[in-house]
Amino acid sequence: MKHGPGLVTLKKETGALVDGKRIQMVTVSRLSAYGEYGPYTIVSDSESFKRAATAL
């Protein structure tokens, strides 16, 4: 997903879904530069992201 209003909306919506859980969402632009945040789960769309986040 590209940075911008759509990403902000996705983070807010997902944050509301996982409210109260001990989850930290981090937006990264290049996975190779953020090895300390692994392991990763790559999803194909925003709905898959929301489902994966709420399943944690």
mmCIF entry with sequence, helices, sheets and N, C-alpha, C, O atoms, coordinates in Angstrom:
data_MODEL
# 
_entry.id   MODEL 
# 
_entity.id                         1 
_entity.type                       polymer 
_entity.pdbx_number_of_molecules   1 
# 
_entity_poly.entity_id                      1 
_entity_poly.type                           'polypeptide(L)' 
_entity_poly.nstd_linkage                   no 
_entity_poly.nstd_monomer                   no 
_entity_poly.pdbx_seq_one_letter_code       MKHGPGLVTLKKETGALVDGKRIQMVTVSRLSAYGEYGPYTIVSDSESFKRAATAL 
_entity_poly.pdbx_seq_one_letter_code_can   MKHGPGLVTLKKETGALVDGKRIQMVTVSRLSAYGEYGPYTIVSDSESFKRAATAL 
_entity_poly.pdbx_strand_id                 A 
# 
loop_
_entity_poly_seq.entity_id 
_entity_poly_seq.num 
_entity_poly_seq.mon_id 
_entity_poly_seq.hetero 
1 1  MET n 
1 2  LYS n 
1 3  HIS n 
1 4  GLY n 
1 5  PRO n 
1 6  GLY n 
1 7  LEU n 
1 8  VAL n 
1 9  THR n 
1 10 LEU n 
1 11 LYS n 
1 12 LYS n 
1 13 GLU n 
1 14 THR n 
1 15 GLY n 
1 16 ALA n 
1 17 LEU n 
1 18 VAL n 
1 19 ASP n 
1 20 GLY n 
1 21 LYS n 
1 22 ARG n 
1 23 ILE n 
1 24 GLN n 
1 25 MET n 
1 26 VAL n 
1 27 THR n 
1 28 VAL n 
1 29 SER n 
1 30 ARG n 
1 31 LEU n 
1 32 SER n 
1 33 ALA n 
1 34 TYR n 
1 35 GLY n 
1 36 GLU n 
1 37 TYR n 
1 38 GLY n 
1 39 PRO n 
1 40 TYR n 
1 41 THR n 
1 42 ILE n 
1 43 VAL n 
1 44 SER n 
1 45 ASP n 
1 46 SER n 
1 47 GLU n 
1 48 SER n 
1 49 PHE n 
1 50 LYS n 
1 51 ARG n 
1 52 ALA n 
1 53 ALA n 
1 54 THR n 
1 55 ALA n 
1 56 LEU n 
# 
_struct_asym.id          A 
_struct_asym.entity_id   1 
# 
loop_
_struct_conf.conf_type_id 
_struct_conf.id 
_struct_conf.pdbx_PDB_helix_id 
_struct_conf.beg_label_comp_id 
_struct_conf.beg_label_asym_id 
_struct_conf.beg_label_seq_id 
_struct_conf.pdbx_beg_PDB_ins_code 
_struct_conf.end_label_comp_id 
_struct_conf.end_label_asym_id 
_struct_conf.end_label_seq_id 
_struct_conf.pdbx_end_PDB_ins_code 
_struct_conf.beg_auth_comp_id 
_struct_conf.beg_auth_asym_id 
_struct_conf.beg_auth_seq_id 
_struct_conf.end_auth_comp_id 
_struct_conf.end_auth_asym_id 
_struct_conf.end_auth_seq_id 
_struct_conf.pdbx_PDB_helix_class 
_struct_conf.details 
_struct_conf.pdbx_PDB_helix_length 
HELX_P HELX_P1 AA1 PRO A 5  ? LEU A 17 ? PRO A 5  LEU A 17 1 ? 13 
HELX_P HELX_P2 AA2 LEU A 31 ? ALA A 33 ? LEU A 31 ALA A 33 5 ? 3  
HELX_P HELX_P3 AA3 GLY A 35 ? TYR A 37 ? GLY A 35 TYR A 37 5 ? 3  
HELX_P HELX_P4 AA4 SER A 46 ? THR A 54 ? SER A 46 THR A 54 1 ? 9  
# 
_struct_conf_type.id          HELX_P 
_struct_conf_type.criteria    ? 
_struct_conf_type.reference   ? 
# 
loop_
_atom_site.group_PDB 
_atom_site.id 
_atom_site.type_symbol 
_atom_site.label_atom_id 
_atom_site.label_alt_id 
_atom_site.label_comp_id 
_atom_site.label_asym_id 
_atom_site.label_entity_id 
_atom_site.label_seq_id 
_atom_site.pdbx_PDB_ins_code 
_atom_site.Cartn_x 
_atom_site.Cartn_y 
_atom_site.Cartn_z 
_atom_site.occupancy 
_atom_site.B_iso_or_equiv 
_atom_site.pdbx_formal_charge 
_atom_site.auth_seq_id 
_atom_site.auth_comp_id 
_atom_site.auth_asym_id 
_atom_site.auth_atom_id 
_atom_site.pdbx_PDB_model_num 
ATOM 1   N N  . MET A 1 1  ? 0.847   -1.167  0.000  1.00 0.00 ? 1  MET A N  1 
ATOM 2   C CA . MET A 1 1  ? 0.000   0.000   0.000  1.00 0.00 ? 1  MET A CA 1 
ATOM 3   C C  . MET A 1 1  ? 0.896   1.234   0.000  1.00 0.00 ? 1  MET A C  1 
ATOM 4   O O  . MET A 1 1  ? 1.927   1.265   0.672  1.00 0.00 ? 1  MET A O  1 
ATOM 5   N N  . LYS A 1 2  ? 0.504   2.219   -0.738 1.00 0.00 ? 2  LYS A N  1 
ATOM 6   C CA . LYS A 1 2  ? 1.280   3.454   -0.775 1.00 0.00 ? 2  LYS A CA 1 
ATOM 7   C C  . LYS A 1 2  ? 0.946   4.315   0.436  1.00 0.00 ? 2  LYS A C  1 
ATOM 8   O O  . LYS A 1 2  ? -0.163  4.273   0.968  1.00 0.00 ? 2  LYS A O  1 
ATOM 9   N N  . HIS A 1 3  ? 1.945   5.102   0.860  1.00 0.00 ? 3  HIS A N  1 
ATOM 10  C CA . HIS A 1 3  ? 1.714   6.046   1.948  1.00 0.00 ? 3  HIS A CA 1 
ATOM 11  C C  . HIS A 1 3  ? 0.695   7.078   1.490  1.00 0.00 ? 3  HIS A C  1 
ATOM 12  O O  . HIS A 1 3  ? 0.675   7.470   0.323  1.00 0.00 ? 3  HIS A O  1 
ATOM 13  N N  . GLY A 1 4  ? -0.142  7.511   2.409  1.00 0.00 ? 4  GLY A N  1 
ATOM 14  C CA . GLY A 1 4  ? -1.131  8.525   2.086  1.00 0.00 ? 4  GLY A CA 1 
ATOM 15  C C  . GLY A 1 4  ? -2.390  8.327   2.895  1.00 0.00 ? 4  GLY A C  1 
ATOM 16  O O  . GLY A 1 4  ? -2.398  7.561   3.859  1.00 0.00 ? 4  GLY A O  1 
ATOM 17  N N  . PRO A 1 5  ? -3.454  9.007   2.515  1.00 0.00 ? 5  PRO A N  1 
ATOM 18  C CA . PRO A 1 5  ? -4.704  8.965   3.276  1.00 0.00 ? 5  PRO A CA 1 
ATOM 19  C C  . PRO A 1 5  ? -5.281  7.557   3.439  1.00 0.00 ? 5  PRO A C  1 
ATOM 20  O O  . PRO A 1 5  ? -5.844  7.233   4.485  1.00 0.00 ? 5  PRO A O  1 
ATOM 21  N N  . GLY A 1 6  ? -5.143  6.729   2.416  1.00 0.00 ? 6  GLY A N  1 
ATOM 22  C CA . GLY A 1 6  ? -5.669  5.365   2.500  1.00 0.00 ? 6  GLY A CA 1 
ATOM 23  C C  . GLY A 1 6  ? -4.977  4.556   3.584  1.00 0.00 ? 6  GLY A C  1 
ATOM 24  O O  . GLY A 1 6  ? -5.623  3.788   4.296  1.00 0.00 ? 6  GLY A O  1 
ATOM 25  N N  . LEU A 1 7  ? -3.676  4.723   3.713  1.00 0.00 ? 7  LEU A N  1 
ATOM 26  C CA . LEU A 1 7  ? -2.919  4.020   4.743  1.00 0.00 ? 7  LEU A CA 1 
ATOM 27  C C  . LEU A 1 7  ? -3.296  4.528   6.125  1.00 0.00 ? 7  LEU A C  1 
ATOM 28  O O  . LEU A 1 7  ? -3.418  3.740   7.063  1.00 0.00 ? 7  LEU A O  1 
ATOM 29  N N  . VAL A 1 8  ? -3.478  5.817   6.259  1.00 0.00 ? 8  VAL A N  1 
ATOM 30  C CA . VAL A 1 8  ? -3.887  6.395   7.547  1.00 0.00 ? 8  VAL A CA 1 
ATOM 31  C C  . VAL A 1 8  ? -5.238  5.828   7.968  1.00 0.00 ? 8  VAL A C  1 
ATOM 32  O O  . VAL A 1 8  ? -5.429  5.454   9.125  1.00 0.00 ? 8  VAL A O  1 
ATOM 33  N N  . THR A 1 9  ? -6.163  5.768   7.033  1.00 0.00 ? 9  THR A N  1 
ATOM 34  C CA . THR A 1 9  ? -7.489  5.222   7.316  1.00 0.00 ? 9  THR A CA 1 
ATOM 35  C C  . THR A 1 9  ? -7.395  3.760   7.721  1.00 0.00 ? 9  THR A C  1 
ATOM 36  O O  . THR A 1 9  ? -8.042  3.338   8.680  1.00 0.00 ? 9  THR A O  1 
ATOM 37  N N  . LEU A 1 10 ? -6.601  2.991   7.006  1.00 0.00 ? 10 LEU A N  1 
ATOM 38  C CA . LEU A 1 10 ? -6.438  1.572   7.320  1.00 0.00 ? 10 LEU A CA 1 
ATOM 39  C C  . LEU A 1 10 ? -5.870  1.390   8.722  1.00 0.00 ? 10 LEU A C  1 
ATOM 40  O O  . LEU A 1 10 ? -6.342  0.534   9.470  1.00 0.00 ? 10 LEU A O  1 
ATOM 41  N N  . LYS A 1 11 ? -4.872  2.175   9.088  1.00 0.00 ? 11 LYS A N  1 
ATOM 42  C CA . LYS A 1 11 ? -4.285  2.054   10.417 1.00 0.00 ? 11 LYS A CA 1 
ATOM 43  C C  . LYS A 1 11 ? -5.286  2.425   11.505 1.00 0.00 ? 11 LYS A C  1 
ATOM 44  O O  . LYS A 1 11 ? -5.323  1.782   12.554 1.00 0.00 ? 11 LYS A O  1 
ATOM 45  N N  . LYS A 1 12 ? -6.102  3.455   11.268 1.00 0.00 ? 12 LYS A N  1 
ATOM 46  C CA . LYS A 1 12 ? -7.105  3.856   12.256 1.00 0.00 ? 12 LYS A CA 1 
ATOM 47  C C  . LYS A 1 12 ? -8.180  2.780   12.407 1.00 0.00 ? 12 LYS A C  1 
ATOM 48  O O  . LYS A 1 12 ? -8.550  2.425   13.526 1.00 0.00 ? 12 LYS A O  1 
ATOM 49  N N  . GLU A 1 13 ? -8.675  2.267   11.296 1.00 0.00 ? 13 GLU A N  1 
ATOM 50  C CA . GLU A 1 13 ? -9.705  1.237   11.340 1.00 0.00 ? 13 GLU A CA 1 
ATOM 51  C C  . GLU A 1 13 ? -9.186  -0.025  12.027 1.00 0.00 ? 13 GLU A C  1 
ATOM 52  O O  . GLU A 1 13 ? -9.880  -0.619  12.852 1.00 0.00 ? 13 GLU A O  1 
ATOM 53  N N  . THR A 1 14 ? -7.978  -0.426  11.689 1.00 0.00 ? 14 THR A N  1 
ATOM 54  C CA . THR A 1 14 ? -7.403  -1.634  12.279 1.00 0.00 ? 14 THR A CA 1 
ATOM 55  C C  . THR A 1 14 ? -7.106  -1.411  13.749 1.00 0.00 ? 14 THR A C  1 
ATOM 56  O O  . THR A 1 14 ? -7.309  -2.310  14.565 1.00 0.00 ? 14 THR A O  1 
ATOM 57  N N  . GLY A 1 15 ? -6.628  -0.228  14.096 1.00 0.00 ? 15 GLY A N  1 
ATOM 58  C CA . GLY A 1 15 ? -6.374  0.094   15.491 1.00 0.00 ? 15 GLY A CA 1 
ATOM 59  C C  . GLY A 1 15 ? -7.635  -0.025  16.329 1.00 0.00 ? 15 GLY A C  1 
ATOM 60  O O  . GLY A 1 15 ? -7.584  -0.491  17.467 1.00 0.00 ? 15 GLY A O  1 
ATOM 61  N N  . ALA A 1 16 ? -8.762  0.392   15.776 1.00 0.00 ? 16 ALA A N  1 
ATOM 62  C CA . ALA A 1 16 ? -10.033 0.277   16.492 1.00 0.00 ? 16 ALA A CA 1 
ATOM 63  C C  . ALA A 1 16 ? -10.441 -1.186  16.661 1.00 0.00 ? 16 ALA A C  1 
ATOM 64  O O  . ALA A 1 16 ? -11.037 -1.551  17.674 1.00 0.00 ? 16 ALA A O  1 
ATOM 65  N N  . LEU A 1 17 ? -10.124 -2.019  15.679 1.00 0.00 ? 17 LEU A N  1 
ATOM 66  C CA . LEU A 1 17 ? -10.478 -3.441  15.757 1.00 0.00 ? 17 LEU A CA 1 
ATOM 67  C C  . LEU A 1 17 ? -9.665  -4.185  16.810 1.00 0.00 ? 17 LEU A C  1 
ATOM 68  O O  . LEU A 1 17 ? -10.160 -5.127  17.429 1.00 0.00 ? 17 LEU A O  1 
ATOM 69  N N  . VAL A 1 18 ? -8.429  -3.769  17.012 1.00 0.00 ? 18 VAL A N  1 
ATOM 70  C CA . VAL A 1 18 ? -7.542  -4.475  17.954 1.00 0.00 ? 18 VAL A CA 1 
ATOM 71  C C  . VAL A 1 18 ? -7.388  -3.721  19.265 1.00 0.00 ? 18 VAL A C  1 
ATOM 72  O O  . VAL A 1 18 ? -6.491  -4.025  20.052 1.00 0.00 ? 18 VAL A O  1 
ATOM 73  N N  . ASP A 1 19 ? -8.240  -2.752  19.505 1.00 0.00 ? 19 ASP A N  1 
ATOM 74  C CA . ASP A 1 19 ? -8.163  -1.949  20.728 1.00 0.00 ? 19 ASP A CA 1 
ATOM 75  C C  . ASP A 1 19 ? -8.147  -2.845  21.961 1.00 0.00 ? 19 ASP A C  1 
ATOM 76  O O  . ASP A 1 19 ? -8.978  -3.743  22.098 1.00 0.00 ? 19 ASP A O  1 
ATOM 77  N N  . GLY A 1 20 ? -7.209  -2.596  22.843 1.00 0.00 ? 20 GLY A N  1 
ATOM 78  C CA . GLY A 1 20 ? -7.096  -3.377  24.058 1.00 0.00 ? 20 GLY A CA 1 
ATOM 79  C C  . GLY A 1 20 ? -6.114  -4.528  23.961 1.00 0.00 ? 20 GLY A C  1 
ATOM 80  O O  . GLY A 1 20 ? -5.697  -5.074  24.983 1.00 0.00 ? 20 GLY A O  1 
ATOM 81  N N  . LYS A 1 21 ? -5.736  -4.909  22.741 1.00 0.00 ? 21 LYS A N  1 
ATOM 82  C CA . LYS A 1 21 ? -4.734  -5.959  22.566 1.00 0.00 ? 21 LYS A CA 1 
ATOM 83  C C  . LYS A 1 21 ? -3.360  -5.306  22.583 1.00 0.00 ? 21 LYS A C  1 
ATOM 84  O O  . LYS A 1 21 ? -3.219  -4.127  22.254 1.00 0.00 ? 21 LYS A O  1 
ATOM 85  N N  . ARG A 1 22 ? -2.377  -6.055  22.956 1.00 0.00 ? 22 ARG A N  1 
ATOM 86  C CA . ARG A 1 22 ? -1.007  -5.537  23.006 1.00 0.00 ? 22 ARG A CA 1 
ATOM 87  C C  . ARG A 1 22 ? -0.346  -5.743  21.644 1.00 0.00 ? 22 ARG A C  1 
ATOM 88  O O  . ARG A 1 22 ? 0.515   -6.608  21.483 1.00 0.00 ? 22 ARG A O  1 
ATOM 89  N N  . ILE A 1 23 ? -0.763  -4.938  20.670 1.00 0.00 ? 23 ILE A N  1 
ATOM 90  C CA . ILE A 1 23 ? -0.264  -5.026  19.299 1.00 0.00 ? 23 ILE A CA 1 
ATOM 91  C C  . ILE A 1 23 ? 0.321   -3.682  18.904 1.00 0.00 ? 23 ILE A C  1 
ATOM 92  O O  . ILE A 1 23 ? -0.286  -2.635  19.128 1.00 0.00 ? 23 ILE A O  1 
ATOM 93  N N  . GLN A 1 24 ? 1.500   -3.724  18.318 1.00 0.00 ? 24 GLN A N  1 
ATOM 94  C CA . GLN A 1 24 ? 2.111   -2.510  17.796 1.00 0.00 ? 24 GLN A CA 1 
ATOM 95  C C  . GLN A 1 24 ? 2.130   -2.614  16.278 1.00 0.00 ? 24 GLN A C  1 
ATOM 96  O O  . GLN A 1 24 ? 2.702   -3.554  15.726 1.00 0.00 ? 24 GLN A O  1 
ATOM 97  N N  . MET A 1 25 ? 1.518   -1.668  15.610 1.00 0.00 ? 25 MET A N  1 
ATOM 98  C CA . MET A 1 25 ? 1.546   -1.645  14.152 1.00 0.00 ? 25 MET A CA 1 
ATOM 99  C C  . MET A 1 25 ? 2.625   -0.671  13.708 1.00 0.00 ? 25 MET A C  1 
ATOM 100 O O  . MET A 1 25 ? 2.689   0.465   14.179 1.00 0.00 ? 25 MET A O  1 
ATOM 101 N N  . VAL A 1 26 ? 3.463   -1.127  12.805 1.00 0.00 ? 26 VAL A N  1 
ATOM 102 C CA . VAL A 1 26 ? 4.562   -0.311  12.308 1.00 0.00 ? 26 VAL A CA 1 
ATOM 103 C C  . VAL A 1 26 ? 4.468   -0.278  10.787 1.00 0.00 ? 26 VAL A C  1 
ATOM 104 O O  . VAL A 1 26 ? 4.353   -1.321  10.143 1.00 0.00 ? 26 VAL A O  1 
ATOM 105 N N  . THR A 1 27 ? 4.515   0.908   10.226 1.00 0.00 ? 27 THR A N  1 
ATOM 106 C CA . THR A 1 27 ? 4.512   1.062   8.774  1.00 0.00 ? 27 THR A CA 1 
ATOM 107 C C  . THR A 1 27 ? 5.956   1.112   8.304  1.00 0.00 ? 27 THR A C  1 
ATOM 108 O O  . THR A 1 27 ? 6.733   1.957   8.749  1.00 0.00 ? 27 THR A O  1 
ATOM 109 N N  . VAL A 1 28 ? 6.311   0.208   7.405  1.00 0.00 ? 28 VAL A N  1 
ATOM 110 C CA . VAL A 1 28 ? 7.675   0.174   6.882  1.00 0.00 ? 28 VAL A CA 1 
ATOM 111 C C  . VAL A 1 28 ? 7.636   0.350   5.372  1.00 0.00 ? 28 VAL A C  1 
ATOM 112 O O  . VAL A 1 28 ? 6.700   -0.088  4.705  1.00 0.00 ? 28 VAL A O  1 
ATOM 113 N N  . SER A 1 29 ? 8.658   0.991   4.852  1.00 0.00 ? 29 SER A N  1 
ATOM 114 C CA . SER A 1 29 ? 8.700   1.218   3.411  1.00 0.00 ? 29 SER A CA 1 
ATOM 115 C C  . SER A 1 29 ? 9.540   0.171   2.685  1.00 0.00 ? 29 SER A C  1 
ATOM 116 O O  . SER A 1 29 ? 9.356   -0.059  1.490  1.00 0.00 ? 29 SER A O  1 
ATOM 117 N N  . ARG A 1 30 ? 10.456  -0.459  3.406  1.00 0.00 ? 30 ARG A N  1 
ATOM 118 C CA . ARG A 1 30 ? 11.340  -1.473  2.804  1.00 0.00 ? 30 ARG A CA 1 
ATOM 119 C C  . ARG A 1 30 ? 11.613  -2.531  3.862  1.00 0.00 ? 30 ARG A C  1 
ATOM 120 O O  . ARG A 1 30 ? 12.263  -2.245  4.867  1.00 0.00 ? 30 ARG A O  1 
ATOM 121 N N  . LEU A 1 31 ? 11.126  -3.749  3.650  1.00 0.00 ? 31 LEU A N  1 
ATOM 122 C CA . LEU A 1 31 ? 11.293  -4.799  4.651  1.00 0.00 ? 31 LEU A CA 1 
ATOM 123 C C  . LEU A 1 31 ? 12.747  -5.066  4.993  1.00 0.00 ? 31 LEU A C  1 
ATOM 124 O O  . LEU A 1 31 ? 13.069  -5.333  6.151  1.00 0.00 ? 31 LEU A O  1 
ATOM 125 N N  . SER A 1 32 ? 13.627  -5.000  4.011  1.00 0.00 ? 32 SER A N  1 
ATOM 126 C CA . SER A 1 32 ? 15.034  -5.305  4.252  1.00 0.00 ? 32 SER A CA 1 
ATOM 127 C C  . SER A 1 32 ? 15.677  -4.322  5.228  1.00 0.00 ? 32 SER A C  1 
ATOM 128 O O  . SER A 1 32 ? 16.677  -4.655  5.865  1.00 0.00 ? 32 SER A O  1 
ATOM 129 N N  . ALA A 1 33 ? 15.134  -3.147  5.351  1.00 0.00 ? 33 ALA A N  1 
ATOM 130 C CA . ALA A 1 33 ? 15.695  -2.139  6.246  1.00 0.00 ? 33 ALA A CA 1 
ATOM 131 C C  . ALA A 1 33 ? 15.172  -2.274  7.676  1.00 0.00 ? 33 ALA A C  1 
ATOM 132 O O  . ALA A 1 33 ? 15.649  -1.582  8.576  1.00 0.00 ? 33 ALA A O  1 
ATOM 133 N N  . TYR A 1 34 ? 14.206  -3.148  7.893  1.00 0.00 ? 34 TYR A N  1 
ATOM 134 C CA . TYR A 1 34 ? 13.568  -3.252  9.199  1.00 0.00 ? 34 TYR A CA 1 
ATOM 135 C C  . TYR A 1 34 ? 13.563  -4.679  9.721  1.00 0.00 ? 34 TYR A C  1 
ATOM 136 O O  . TYR A 1 34 ? 12.533  -5.167  10.187 1.00 0.00 ? 34 TYR A O  1 
ATOM 137 N N  . GLY A 1 35 ? 14.698  -5.346  9.647  1.00 0.00 ? 35 GLY A N  1 
ATOM 138 C CA . GLY A 1 35 ? 14.816  -6.729  10.084 1.00 0.00 ? 35 GLY A CA 1 
ATOM 139 C C  . GLY A 1 35 ? 14.415  -6.950  11.524 1.00 0.00 ? 35 GLY A C  1 
ATOM 140 O O  . GLY A 1 35 ? 13.931  -8.027  11.870 1.00 0.00 ? 35 GLY A O  1 
ATOM 141 N N  . GLU A 1 36 ? 14.606  -5.953  12.371 1.00 0.00 ? 36 GLU A N  1 
ATOM 142 C CA . GLU A 1 36 ? 14.268  -6.118  13.783 1.00 0.00 ? 36 GLU A CA 1 
ATOM 143 C C  . GLU A 1 36 ? 12.762  -6.248  14.024 1.00 0.00 ? 36 GLU A C  1 
ATOM 144 O O  . GLU A 1 36 ? 12.352  -6.635  15.118 1.00 0.00 ? 36 GLU A O  1 
ATOM 145 N N  . TYR A 1 37 ? 11.935  -5.934  13.029 1.00 0.00 ? 37 TYR A N  1 
ATOM 146 C CA . TYR A 1 37 ? 10.497  -6.053  13.195 1.00 0.00 ? 37 TYR A CA 1 
ATOM 147 C C  . TYR A 1 37 ? 9.957   -7.407  12.745 1.00 0.00 ? 37 TYR A C  1 
ATOM 148 O O  . TYR A 1 37 ? 8.756   -7.658  12.851 1.00 0.00 ? 37 TYR A O  1 
ATOM 149 N N  . GLY A 1 38 ? 10.821  -8.276  12.247 1.00 0.00 ? 38 GLY A N  1 
ATOM 150 C CA . GLY A 1 38 ? 10.391  -9.597  11.796 1.00 0.00 ? 38 GLY A CA 1 
ATOM 151 C C  . GLY A 1 38 ? 9.950   -10.449 12.965 1.00 0.00 ? 38 GLY A C  1 
ATOM 152 O O  . GLY A 1 38 ? 10.237  -10.079 14.103 1.00 0.00 ? 38 GLY A O  1 
ATOM 153 N N  . PRO A 1 39 ? 9.283   -11.546 12.765 1.00 0.00 ? 39 PRO A N  1 
ATOM 154 C CA . PRO A 1 39 ? 8.889   -12.057 11.452 1.00 0.00 ? 39 PRO A CA 1 
ATOM 155 C C  . PRO A 1 39 ? 7.713   -11.266 10.862 1.00 0.00 ? 39 PRO A C  1 
ATOM 156 O O  . PRO A 1 39 ? 6.918   -10.669 11.587 1.00 0.00 ? 39 PRO A O  1 
ATOM 157 N N  . TYR A 1 40 ? 7.629   -11.278 9.549  1.00 0.00 ? 40 TYR A N  1 
ATOM 158 C CA . TYR A 1 40 ? 6.587   -10.536 8.845  1.00 0.00 ? 40 TYR A CA 1 
ATOM 159 C C  . TYR A 1 40 ? 5.524   -11.487 8.334  1.00 0.00 ? 40 TYR A C  1 
ATOM 160 O O  . TYR A 1 40 ? 5.761   -12.682 8.159  1.00 0.00 ? 40 TYR A O  1 
ATOM 161 N N  . THR A 1 41 ? 4.368   -10.937 8.103  1.00 0.00 ? 41 THR A N  1 
ATOM 162 C CA . THR A 1 41 ? 3.334   -11.620 7.352  1.00 0.00 ? 41 THR A CA 1 
ATOM 163 C C  . THR A 1 41 ? 2.926   -10.664 6.245  1.00 0.00 ? 41 THR A C  1 
ATOM 164 O O  . THR A 1 41 ? 2.472   -9.551  6.509  1.00 0.00 ? 41 THR A O  1 
ATOM 165 N N  . ILE A 1 42 ? 3.089   -11.098 5.020  1.00 0.00 ? 42 ILE A N  1 
ATOM 166 C CA . ILE A 1 42 ? 2.733   -10.264 3.875  1.00 0.00 ? 42 ILE A CA 1 
ATOM 167 C C  . ILE A 1 42 ? 1.313   -10.614 3.451  1.00 0.00 ? 42 ILE A C  1 
ATOM 168 O O  . ILE A 1 42 ? 0.989   -11.786 3.263  1.00 0.00 ? 42 ILE A O  1 
ATOM 169 N N  . VAL A 1 43 ? 0.475   -9.610  3.303  1.00 0.00 ? 43 VAL A N  1 
ATOM 170 C CA . VAL A 1 43 ? -0.907  -9.826  2.874  1.00 0.00 ? 43 VAL A CA 1 
ATOM 171 C C  . VAL A 1 43 ? -1.138  -9.071  1.568  1.00 0.00 ? 43 VAL A C  1 
ATOM 172 O O  . VAL A 1 43 ? -0.387  -8.161  1.217  1.00 0.00 ? 43 VAL A O  1 
ATOM 173 N N  . SER A 1 44 ? -2.187  -9.469  0.862  1.00 0.00 ? 44 SER A N  1 
ATOM 174 C CA . SER A 1 44 ? -2.395  -8.912  -0.476 1.00 0.00 ? 44 SER A CA 1 
ATOM 175 C C  . SER A 1 44 ? -3.309  -7.698  -0.528 1.00 0.00 ? 44 SER A C  1 
ATOM 176 O O  . SER A 1 44 ? -3.303  -6.964  -1.517 1.00 0.00 ? 44 SER A O  1 
ATOM 177 N N  . ASP A 1 45 ? -4.096  -7.472  0.523  1.00 0.00 ? 45 ASP A N  1 
ATOM 178 C CA . ASP A 1 45 ? -5.011  -6.336  0.488  1.00 0.00 ? 45 ASP A CA 1 
ATOM 179 C C  . ASP A 1 45 ? -5.370  -5.902  1.899  1.00 0.00 ? 45 ASP A C  1 
ATOM 180 O O  . ASP A 1 45 ? -5.004  -6.559  2.873  1.00 0.00 ? 45 ASP A O  1 
ATOM 181 N N  . SER A 1 46 ? -6.087  -4.795  2.002  1.00 0.00 ? 46 SER A N  1 
ATOM 182 C CA . SER A 1 46 ? -6.390  -4.220  3.311  1.00 0.00 ? 46 SER A CA 1 
ATOM 183 C C  . SER A 1 46 ? -7.318  -5.103  4.137  1.00 0.00 ? 46 SER A C  1 
ATOM 184 O O  . SER A 1 46 ? -7.171  -5.161  5.358  1.00 0.00 ? 46 SER A O  1 
ATOM 185 N N  . GLU A 1 47 ? -8.256  -5.782  3.516  1.00 0.00 ? 47 GLU A N  1 
ATOM 186 C CA . GLU A 1 47 ? -9.151  -6.666  4.264  1.00 0.00 ? 47 GLU A CA 1 
ATOM 187 C C  . GLU A 1 47 ? -8.374  -7.844  4.851  1.00 0.00 ? 47 GLU A C  1 
ATOM 188 O O  . GLU A 1 47 ? -8.646  -8.260  5.978  1.00 0.00 ? 47 GLU A O  1 
ATOM 189 N N  . SER A 1 48 ? -7.421  -8.380  4.110  1.00 0.00 ? 48 SER A N  1 
ATOM 190 C CA . SER A 1 48 ? -6.567  -9.458  4.631  1.00 0.00 ? 48 SER A CA 1 
ATOM 191 C C  . SER A 1 48 ? -5.741  -8.953  5.800  1.00 0.00 ? 48 SER A C  1 
ATOM 192 O O  . SER A 1 48 ? -5.512  -9.685  6.763  1.00 0.00 ? 48 SER A O  1 
ATOM 193 N N  . PHE A 1 49 ? -5.295  -7.712  5.724  1.00 0.00 ? 49 PHE A N  1 
ATOM 194 C CA . PHE A 1 49 ? -4.529  -7.123  6.817  1.00 0.00 ? 49 PHE A CA 1 
ATOM 195 C C  . PHE A 1 49 ? -5.378  -7.029  8.081  1.00 0.00 ? 49 PHE A C  1 
ATOM 196 O O  . PHE A 1 49 ? -4.922  -7.385  9.167  1.00 0.00 ? 49 PHE A O  1 
ATOM 197 N N  . LYS A 1 50 ? -6.606  -6.551  7.937  1.00 0.00 ? 50 LYS A N  1 
ATOM 198 C CA . LYS A 1 50 ? -7.491  -6.421  9.105  1.00 0.00 ? 50 LYS A CA 1 
ATOM 199 C C  . LYS A 1 50 ? -7.776  -7.792  9.729  1.00 0.00 ? 50 LYS A C  1 
ATOM 200 O O  . LYS A 1 50 ? -7.771  -7.935  10.952 1.00 0.00 ? 50 LYS A O  1 
ATOM 201 N N  . ARG A 1 51 ? -8.023  -8.791  8.887  1.00 0.00 ? 51 ARG A N  1 
ATOM 202 C CA . ARG A 1 51 ? -8.283  -10.126 9.410  1.00 0.00 ? 51 ARG A CA 1 
ATOM 203 C C  . ARG A 1 51 ? -7.060  -10.677 10.145 1.00 0.00 ? 51 ARG A C  1 
ATOM 204 O O  . ARG A 1 51 ? -7.190  -11.260 11.221 1.00 0.00 ? 51 ARG A O  1 
ATOM 205 N N  . ALA A 1 52 ? -5.879  -10.491 9.565  1.00 0.00 ? 52 ALA A N  1 
ATOM 206 C CA . ALA A 1 52 ? -4.657  -10.990 10.197 1.00 0.00 ? 52 ALA A CA 1 
ATOM 207 C C  . ALA A 1 52 ? -4.399  -10.273 11.517 1.00 0.00 ? 52 ALA A C  1 
ATOM 208 O O  . ALA A 1 52 ? -4.001  -10.912 12.492 1.00 0.00 ? 52 ALA A O  1 
ATOM 209 N N  . ALA A 1 53 ? -4.615  -8.973  11.570 1.00 0.00 ? 53 ALA A N  1 
ATOM 210 C CA . ALA A 1 53 ? -4.370  -8.213  12.792 1.00 0.00 ? 53 ALA A CA 1 
ATOM 211 C C  . ALA A 1 53 ? -5.328  -8.608  13.895 1.00 0.00 ? 53 ALA A C  1 
ATOM 212 O O  . ALA A 1 53 ? -4.918  -8.720  15.051 1.00 0.00 ? 53 ALA A O  1 
ATOM 213 N N  . THR A 1 54 ? -6.593  -8.822  13.572 1.00 0.00 ? 54 THR A N  1 
ATOM 214 C CA . THR A 1 54 ? -7.572  -9.183  14.600 1.00 0.00 ? 54 THR A CA 1 
ATOM 215 C C  . THR A 1 54 ? -7.393  -10.618 15.060 1.00 0.00 ? 54 THR A C  1 
ATOM 216 O O  . THR A 1 54 ? -7.861  -10.971 16.142 1.00 0.00 ? 54 THR A O  1 
ATOM 217 N N  . ALA A 1 55 ? -6.732  -11.452 14.276 1.00 0.00 ? 55 ALA A N  1 
ATOM 218 C CA . ALA A 1 55 ? -6.488  -12.852 14.665 1.00 0.00 ? 55 ALA A CA 1 
ATOM 219 C C  . ALA A 1 55 ? -5.321  -12.972 15.626 1.00 0.00 ? 55 ALA A C  1 
ATOM 220 O O  . ALA A 1 55 ? -5.123  -14.040 16.207 1.00 0.00 ? 55 ALA A O  1 
ATOM 221 N N  . LEU A 1 56 ? -4.536  -11.911 15.817 1.00 0.00 ? 56 LEU A N  1 
ATOM 222 C CA . LEU A 1 56 ? -3.383  -11.993 16.707 1.00 0.00 ? 56 LEU A CA 1 
ATOM 223 C C  . LEU A 1 56 ? -3.800  -12.095 18.159 1.00 0.00 ? 56 LEU A C  1 
ATOM 224 O O  . LEU A 1 56 ? -2.946  -12.172 19.042 1.00 0.00 ? 56 LEU A O  1 
# 
